[in-house]
Amino acid sequence: MKTLRSVFLLSIFTILFSACQKQDTSFYKPISTEEIRIGVLISLSGSGYSSVESSSVAIALARQDITGYFASAGIKEYLVLDIVDTRTDTAEALKQMKSLYDRGIRMVIGPYTSAELAHVKSFADTHGMLVVSPSSVSVSLAQPGDNIFRLVPSDVIQGKAMSKLLADDKIRVIVPLVRDDVWGNDLVNATRNDFIKSGGLVQPAIKYDPATIDFTTVLDNLHIAVADELTHHNPNEVAVYMISLGEGTTILSEAKKHSHLNNVYWYGSSGIAQNASLLNDTTAALFAYTHGLPCPVFGLDDAAKNLWQPLRDRIAGQIGRIPDVYAFTSYDALWVLIKTYRAAGKDPPIDVLRNIFINEANSYFGVSGNTQLDTNGDRASGNYDFWAVKTDTAGYCWKRVARYNSLNGTLNRVIR
């Protein structure tokens, strides 16, 4: 595994410093010849690694396409990406953010988790750094006037989507199992609010520290909580609602040892949707397959299929699987930042840079669709797809099982 991962990382950095395809799009007239440097805060290790593997490839391909466009348009600028590993750790994310600042970098893609983003926010705001996260969704980070922008909607919509699915499945009570960080706590609150409005019951969350490795005690507590609910409700009305990142694979693998956890449906969240490590663990994959585990995540725009489908195939060709949605928002993030840089010129004040970024995002239609922002600097709208572990001729795989339309609040099942 270590050798394969080393090969993968080497391929990423090789891609980052080579040019490839051309992309036809309107752009600005060439300005002075110079190096464009953008920082990338990404989880190349830690619990978030498997979730951002496809995003690493997408960013590399975006650089290839931008470099190809520059060459075809006679633009003499050269794009350099400073990629640093946050280890999916809040302290490391801040350390690396400061390192990027010391190197003169003012525009950054990432971090990928809300907990990391919350930890670097103050530094970014006070030091004039423009930060664009392709995947952070925490409700509490939806704040107007700061230097933080997100190319996905906040978890207000995810909470509504999950509540709708739970009600449609006739689930009456959920026992949340929650990663105890800003993202996990915000998401369980958002879902709780909507599920209660629909007549559901939400029991106190079983929370775990993000650094947890041994989940024995956590699962014992969850088992007790579920057992208590089964004295009042039949198993088809009770569900575990798991809000996790990649550690969800370990949780699912161990859950089978507990009889009551085996006896109810499970539901997941965006942090584990389309996760590759889950498929690679046959015990966890089997548990997910037999216990439902539909996981909502921001969905691609069907109107942009002619753009995202070719990119999907390019990424899949490198990682051997269908990439998750954040690969596409990562790709778009780099393009919007490049357009912002070229429109703003060199070293503009942060308020100028921020306003230009908003204008560019609001007028951009990329592989993830329309990137228009709301007043908080988050993506203004978007549907949510539910993904679940299924099987095909090659084994376990993620398949889309439903879509929640955020405009009209409807849920549509995918019929296969």
Secondary structure, 3 states (H helix, E strand, C coil): CHHHHHHHHHHHHHHHCCCCCCCCCCCCCCCCCCEEEEEEEECCCCCCHHHHHHHHHHHHHHHHHHHHHHHHHCCCCEEEEEEEECCCCHHHHHHHHHHHHHCCCCEEECCCCHHHHHHHHHHHHHCCCEEEECCCCCHHHCCCCCCEEECCCCHHHHHHHHHHHHHHCCCCEEEEEEECCHHHHHHHHHHHHHHHHCCCEECCCEEECCCCCCCHHHHHHHHHHHHHHHCCCCHHHEEEEEECCCCHHHHHHHHCCCCCHHHCEEECCCCCCCCHHHHHCHHHHHHHHHCECCEEEECCCHHHHHHHHHHHHHHHHHHCCCCCCHHHHHHHHHHHHHHHHHHHCCCCCHHHHHHHHHHHHHCCEECCEECCECCCCEECCCCEEEEEEEEECCEEEEEEEEEEECCCCEEEECCC
